[in-house]
Amino acid sequence: MYNTTENDNGCHYYIVFYDRKKLEYHAVQLTHLYIKDRNRFKQVKNGKILIQKFKEFEVPSGVKKEVYTKNTDGTKIDLKNKKFVVSVSKRKLSGKQTCQIKTFLDKRKCGQSNRPTFKK
């Protein structure tokens, strides 16, 4: 889990994972759901935000559906670049939580391939 450095828009938290096929990092933005915000809960209802609880935060967070592969300056995400990212937690998510988030992001069950299945 990473935090952006402070800028004009404040700072945002991201879950970052490495895509071995594309050899690049992907970041998924989080939003805190500590205030009953009508817009956020409308996004939850429409399937654009998944509610998850992370032990780093006291309140539930929303995982947004957009996946980022580049920083704001257009370069690939580099976790060692302190200009853009600050490490919050180096722990790995549980398998169940990882599966829930990945399923939410790409509509496939965890471990399911892109190959079509044929029934006899």
Residue pairs with C-beta under 8 A, 6 or more apart in sequence:
1 13
1 14
1 15
1 16
1 30
1 54
1 56
1 87
1 88
1 89
1 91
2 13
2 14
2 16
2 27
2 79
2 85
2 86
2 87
2 88
3 11
3 12
3 13
3 14
3 85
3 86
3 87
3 88
4 11
4 12
4 14
4 84
4 85
4 86
5 11
5 82
5 83
5 84
5 85
5 86
7 72
12 29
12 30
13 29
13 30
13 61
13 88
14 27
14 28
14 29
14 30
14 68
14 85
15 27
15 28
15 30
15 63
15 93
15 101
16 25
16 26
16 27
16 28
16 77
16 79
16 85
17 25
17 26
17 28
18 24
18 25
18 26
19 25
19 26
22 69
24 69
24 76
24 77
25 69
25 76
25 77
25 78
25 79
26 67
26 68
26 69
26 77
27 67
27 68
27 69
27 77
28 63
28 64
28 66
28 67
28 68
28 101
28 105
29 63
29 64
29 66
29 68
30 54
30 61
30 62
30 63
30 64
31 40
31 49
31 61
31 62
31 64
32 57
32 59
32 60
32 61
32 62
33 40
33 41
33 51
33 59
33 60
33 61
33 62
34 58
34 59
34 60
40 49
40 62
43 49
43 62
44 50
44 51
44 62
47 65
48 64
48 65
49 62
49 63
49 64
49 65
50 62
50 63
50 65
50 100
50 101
50 104
51 60
51 61
51 62
51 63
52 60
52 61
52 62
52 63
52 97
52 100
52 101
53 60
53 61
54 61
56 88
56 89
63 101
63 104
65 104
65 105
67 105
68 77
69 76
69 77
70 76
70 77
71 77
71 78
71 81
71 84
72 84
73 84
77 84
77 85
78 84
78 85
79 85
79 87
92 98
93 101
98 110
99 110
102 108
102 110
103 109
103 110
108 114
